Amino acid sequence: MFPLVSITLFLPLVGATLLMLMRGSSPRLAHAVGIVASGLTLLGSLLMWARGVAGEGFSQVEEVAWIPSLNAAYRVGVDGISLPLVLMTAVLFFVSFLFSAHITERARSYVALFLLLETACLGVFVALDAVLFYVFFEVTLVGMYFVIAGWGYEGRQRAALTFFLYTLLGSLPLLLAILALYLGSEPNTFDMRELIANPPLAGFAATLTLVAMLVTFFVKIPVFPVHTWLPAAHVEAPTAGSVILAGVLLKMGTYGLVRFALQMTPDAFRSLAPVVIALGVFSALYGAFVALGQTDLKRLVAYTSVNHMGYVVLGVAVAAAATDPSARTLALDGAVLQMVSHGVVTGALFFLVGMLQERAHTREMDKFGGLLRVVPGLGWAFVLVAFASLGLPGLAHFPAEFQIFLGTFYVYPVAMVVVLGIAVTAGLYLRAIQIAFLGEPEGEREEMKDMGGREVLAVAPLLLLTVLIGVAPFLLLEVIHATTEVLLP
């Protein structure tokens, strides 16, 4: 069979290698290589989508021996959970390359790092070997660290170091968990398909392994109280870095929560589900209330990520706790759909805030005013994705959050206090729109230019997807549900 998954996975790395061999290449050529490589990767992900997935197990599997003595191999493939995330990742990287085409400072290194990061991110979602998953998981840290440290804003060095240390130290428990799964399996294997089909651990050993996984994935998501690295990393990262950090890297935590915790230690997760539900609810409310107090638009969007990722954690934990199949699949369908919708909506928000910062050299809301009159294209685009972020029906977050909340109501009605987060999110975005976009523009802002062609090309696909997911969520849910309905016994 044609190795479409592997070709799609390594196309960005080929582009990065080509760039490193092209000494003295111009910034324009470097960006052209990035756009072409990421464009071909997007095409490959669309072809993977066209191939589809089987109802049970993994599809499009490719396998090559790697470390036979350990039964570790290069194994990749997709199912209804990973395939939408692969497509989302390819879209976000492609539009990020379009948006970044104006960067001239060390452009070759910038593009090469982003291409390396793209391969690492895709690798996390397609890996079917636990060792391979961990390798890709760790490589993402390297790429994002250098992107923040090299092209971020004033406090970039400290923010990059904090991000790296948090996520590096946080990932070590996952390595211990993988070793525990390997030693508990019979015969010993790192094959994730076997570890899912026959969970190797039980009792106290499974609980300890689950706790190790939760530590790693909670740092990555992030969940309160291990979220403190996130706002600084977002604020100091370059705009495209913030888009990838929020849109893709955070999803590695929730994806790991499903793929490892939910599938490989299901009984232990079921017993700890009330604790995880409580943390998900608290994180969602905490993120919303802290965002309400922000005056910096980028920091506001960063804290709303904590809020929305709390909903995803809640959905996964409800799927672990539920005994009713319909409640379980409702919550998990919603959680996976929310991963995709959050990537699209929050990616668009970070692009738009980045455009404002480039024009006004500030992100403080009270420094703006009347932007709908000055930059109507940018302003109305912000209003659209802000409404999507607050869960307006007909836009991307609504079908995802509705399913999460409905599944939660079946299992833990008391956890429905989380819906207060939607009201707070609505308030904070309406406040931001009122302060920054309505009213009379200040004198020095009247000459601000609206979105240019490059910026429109980057944002328009995300705006279209925001509406499409909200209006026709079945396009994604049919693929997601094919896996979630048979995921748990």
Secondary structure, DSSP 8 states (H G I E B T S, - for coil): ---HHHHHHHHHHHHHHHHHHSTT--HHHHHHHHHHHHHHHHHHHHHHHHH---SSS-EEEEEEEEEGGGTEEEEEEE-TTHHHHHHHHHHHHHHHHHHGGG--TTHHHHHHHHHHHHHHHHHHHHB-BHHHHHHHHHHHHHHHHHHHHHH--TTHHHHHHHHHHHHHHHHHHHHHHHHHHHHHSSS---BHHHHHHS----HHHHHHHHHHHHHHHHHHTT-TTS-THHHHHHHHS-HHHHHHIIIIIHHHHHHHIIIIIIHHSHHHHHHHHHHHHHHHHHHHHHHHHHHHT--BHHHHHHHHHHHHHHHHHHHHHHHHH--SHHHHHHHHHHHHHHHHHHHHHHHHHHHHHHHHHHHHS--BGGG---HHHHSHHHHHHHHHHHHHHTT-TTSTHHHHHHHHHHHHHHH-GGGGGGGHHHHHHHHHHHHHHHHHHSS---GGGTT-----HHHHHHHHHHHHHHHHHHH-THHHHHHHHHHHTTT--
